[in-house]
Amino acid sequence: MEEGLSRREIIKGVGLVGIGAAFAKIGGMVSKAEAKGGKHEKWPWPYEKLDPAKTAEIAYNEWYRVFCGAAVIGSIFMQLRDKFGEPYASFPIDSFIFLEGGNVGWGTICGSNAGASVVSNVIIGPRIANVTEGHEIADEILEWYSKTAMPVFVPKDPRSNKTGIIKTTSNSPLCHVSVGRWMKASGKSIGSDERKDRCARVAASVAYRTVELLNDWKDGKYHSSATWTPVKSVGITAQQNCGNCHGSSVPMPPMKK
């Protein structure tokens, strides 16, 4: 006021300065975001070989906190966070809790499989970055999961099923098929402690296998063993065993001639 400016003019001036500062800050944030996105994204992320058994134990216990998908992601990324800091320190592991129950309880892809796909493609990179191993590991995990009697991993201190657990082969990467077949074989309900422990062990088994494959990749000796190529085989993105659940009513897609 001593300089002859009105109160309104002072407020207006301060507001303009504040707005300018805000835009400068936003501009910096945008620049940083652009540096991390699109064509500027850089792969692979730093990776050091991990102990599969240690990873599986982490995944088993994390399942009881964040369930299948986030447990698989966290079991690997938390260790890499301790080793490297960024970019893992900023990765929102817990947000992937939505993968629970085959994606928010809809029984689609098992969250453990989805978590393994996230891990392999984040560390190694996506196909559009001209790398294929992340995609191939995700593909291999799906096939391995479908063909393997689960769960494979046995935790050091099981929370349930302490005397043993029934193993079942899902013939599918889907949550509702995998869990449903185990429930039928075991006679246990979806809310039982035994079913929960079974799924925790499945997440641990997937985390174990994922680290084995990532370690092979790190050593430069990874080669995919996956054999199922759905589009080439049946003309649509699908599993190889639709008839197991859907009978003879499965529609046949037109095959390209």
C-alpha positions in Angstrom: 0.0 0.0 0.0 3.0 2.3 0.7 3.9 2.0 -3.0 0.6 3.3 -4.1 -0.9 -0.1 -5.0 -4.4 -1.0 -4.0 -5.2 -4.2 -2.0 -6.8 -5.7 -5.1 -3.8 -5.0 -7.2 -1.5 -6.6 -4.7 -3.6 -9.8 -4.5 -3.9 -9.9 -8.2 -0.1 -9.6 -8.6 0.5 -12.3 -6.0 -2.0 -14.5 -7.8 -0.3 -14.1 -11.1 3.1 -15.0 -9.5 1.5 -18.1 -7.9 -0.1 -19.2 -11.1 3.1 -18.8 -12.9 5.0 -20.8 -10.4 2.3 -23.5 -10.5 2.5 -23.7 -14.3 6.3 -23.9 -14.1 5.9 -26.8 -11.6 3.3 -28.6 -13.7 5.5 -28.1 -16.8 8.4 -29.8 -14.9 6.1 -32.7 -13.9 5.0 -33.1 -17.5 8.5 -33.1 -18.8 9.4 -35.8 -16.3 6.4 -37.8 -17.2 7.2 -37.6 -20.9 10.7 -38.7 -20.2 9.4 -41.9 -18.6 6.6 -42.7 -21.1 6.1 -43.8 -24.7 9.3 -44.0 -26.8 11.4 -42.8 -23.9 10.7 -45.8 -21.7 13.9 -47.8 -21.2 14.3 -51.6 -20.7 15.4 -53.8 -19.1 14.9 -52.6 -15.6 17.8 -53.5 -13.3 17.6 -57.2 -12.2 19.8 -59.3 -10.0 19.2 -63.0 -9.7 17.0 -63.9 -6.8 16.5 -67.0 -4.7 13.3 -68.8 -5.9 12.6 -70.4 -2.5 13.0 -67.1 -0.6 10.8 -65.4 -3.1 8.1 -68.1 -2.8 8.1 -67.7 1.0 7.6 -63.9 0.6 4.8 -64.5 -1.8 3.1 -67.1 0.4 3.0 -64.7 3.4 2.1 -61.6 1.2 -0.9 -63.5 -0.1 -2.5 -63.1 3.3 -2.1 -59.4 3.0 -2.7 -58.5 -0.6 -3.7 -61.9 -2.2 -2.4 -63.6 -5.3 -1.4 -61.0 -8.0 0.1 -58.4 -5.7 1.8 -61.2 -3.7 3.6 -62.4 -6.8 4.6 -58.9 -7.9 5.6 -57.9 -4.4 7.7 -61.0 -3.7 10.0 -60.0 -6.5 9.8 -56.2 -6.7 10.3 -55.7 -2.9 13.6 -57.6 -3.1 14.7 -55.6 -6.1 13.5 -52.4 -4.4 16.0 -53.2 -1.5 18.8 -53.9 -4.0 18.3 -51.1 -6.5 15.9 -48.5 -5.1 14.4 -46.9 -8.2 12.6 -47.6 -10.4 11.1 -50.3 -8.1 10.7 -47.9 -5.1 8.0 -46.0 -7.0 6.2 -49.0 -8.3 2.7 -49.2 -6.7 2.7 -52.9 -5.7 -0.3 -52.8 -3.4 -2.6 -51.3 -6.1 -2.5 -54.7 -7.8 -4.6 -56.2 -5.1 -7.5 -55.9 -7.6 -6.1 -59.1 -9.2 -7.6 -61.1 -6.3 -10.0 -63.8 -7.3 -9.4 -63.6 -11.0 -9.7 -59.8 -11.2 -11.9 -58.3 -8.5 -13.5 -61.7 -7.8 -14.7 -62.4 -11.4 -12.8 -65.6 -11.7 -11.0 -64.8 -14.9 -7.2 -65.2 -15.2 -5.6 -66.3 -11.9 -4.1 -63.3 -10.3 -0.9 -65.2 -9.8 -0.5 -65.6 -13.6 -1.4 -61.9 -14.2 1.2 -60.9 -11.5 3.9 -63.0 -13.2 3.0 -61.3 -16.5 3.3 -57.8 -15.0 6.7 -58.8 -13.5 8.3 -60.2 -16.6 7.1 -57.4 -18.9 8.0 -54.6 -16.5 11.5 -56.0 -16.0 12.4 -57.2 -19.5 10.1 -54.9 -21.5 7.2 -55.3 -23.8 7.2 -56.6 -27.4 6.8 -53.1 -28.8 10.2 -52.3 -27.3 11.7 -55.0 -29.6 12.2 -57.5 -26.8 10.2 -60.8 -26.6 11.4 -62.6 -23.5 9.0 -60.8 -21.1 6.1 -61.8 -23.3 7.4 -65.3 -23.7 7.9 -65.8 -19.9 4.3 -64.7 -19.4 3.1 -67.1 -22.0 5.2 -70.0 -20.5 3.9 -69.3 -17.0 0.3 -69.7 -18.3 1.0 -73.0 -19.9 3.1 -74.3 -17.0 0.3 -73.3 -14.5 -2.3 -75.1 -16.6 -0.4 -78.3 -16.9 1.1 -78.6 -13.4 -0.4 -80.3 -10.3 -0.8 -77.3 -8.0 0.3 -76.2 -5.5 4.0 -77.1 -6.0 5.6 -75.0 -3.2 5.4 -76.1 0.4 6.0 -73.2 2.9 8.3 -73.6 5.9 5.5 -72.8 8.3 2.0 -73.5 6.7 -0.9 -71.6 8.1 -3.2 -74.4 7.2 -3.0 -77.9 5.6 -0.1 -78.6 7.9 -0.3 -82.4 7.2 -0.5 -82.1 3.4 -2.6 -80.7 0.7 -4.5 -82.2 -2.3 -3.0 -81.2 -5.6 -5.0 -80.7 -8.8 -4.3 -79.9 -12.4 -6.4 -77.1 -13.7 -5.9 -77.5 -17.4 -6.6 -73.8 -17.5 -5.0 -70.5 -16.4 -8.4 -69.3 -15.1 -9.1 -68.7 -11.4 -12.6 -70.2 -11.3 -11.5 -73.4 -13.1 -8.3 -73.8 -11.0 -10.0 -73.1 -7.7 -13.2 -74.9 -8.6 -11.4 -78.2 -9.5 -9.5 -78.0 -6.3 -12.6 -77.4 -4.2 -14.3 -80.4 -5.8 -11.4 -82.7 -5.2 -10.8 -81.5 -1.6 -14.4 -80.9 -0.5 -13.5 -77.6 0.9 -15.5 -74.3 0.5 -14.3 -71.1 -1.0 -14.1 -69.5 2.5 -12.3 -72.3 4.2 -8.8 -71.9 5.7 -7.7 -74.8 3.6 -8.7 -73.1 0.3 -7.1 -69.9 1.3 -3.8 -71.6 2.1 -4.0 -73.5 -1.1 -4.2 -70.3 -3.1 -1.4 -68.8 -1.1 0.8 -71.8 -2.0 -0.2 -71.4 -5.7 0.9 -67.8 -5.6 4.2 -68.9 -4.0 4.6 -71.6 -6.7 4.1 -69.1 -9.5 6.6 -66.6 -7.9 9.1 -69.4 -7.6 8.8 -70.4 -11.3 8.8 -66.8 -12.4 12.1 -66.2 -10.7 13.6 -69.4 -12.2 12.8 -68.1 -15.6 14.0 -64.6 -14.9 17.3 -66.0 -13.6 17.7 -68.0 -16.8 17.0 -64.8 -18.8 19.6 -62.9 -16.7 22.2 -65.7 -17.5 21.3 -65.4 -21.2 20.0 -68.9 -21.5 16.3 -68.5 -21.5 14.4 -70.2 -24.3 10.6 -70.5 -24.1 9.1 -74.0 -23.9 5.5 -72.8 -24.5 3.7 -74.7 -27.3 0.2 -73.3 -27.4 -0.5 -70.7 -30.1 -4.2 -70.1 -29.9 -4.8 -67.8 -32.9 -2.8 -70.0 -35.2 -4.3 -73.2 -33.9 -8.0 -72.3 -33.6 -8.4 -68.9 -35.2 -9.3 -67.0 -32.0 -7.7 -66.0 -28.7 -8.6 -69.0 -26.6 -7.5 -71.9 -24.6 -6.9 -75.4 -26.0 -9.6 -77.1 -23.9 -12.8 -75.1 -24.1 -14.8 -78.4 -24.3 -13.7 -79.3 -20.8 -16.2 -76.9 -19.4 -18.5 -75.8 -22.3 -19.3 -79.1 -24.0 -20.3 -79.2 -27.7 -21.8 -75.7 -27.8 -18.5 -73.9 -28.2 -18.8 -71.7 -31.3 -16.2 -72.3 -34.0 -14.6 -69.1 -35.4 -14.2 -68.9 -39.1 -10.7 -69.9 -40.0 -8.6 -67.8 -42.4 -8.1 -69.6 -45.7 
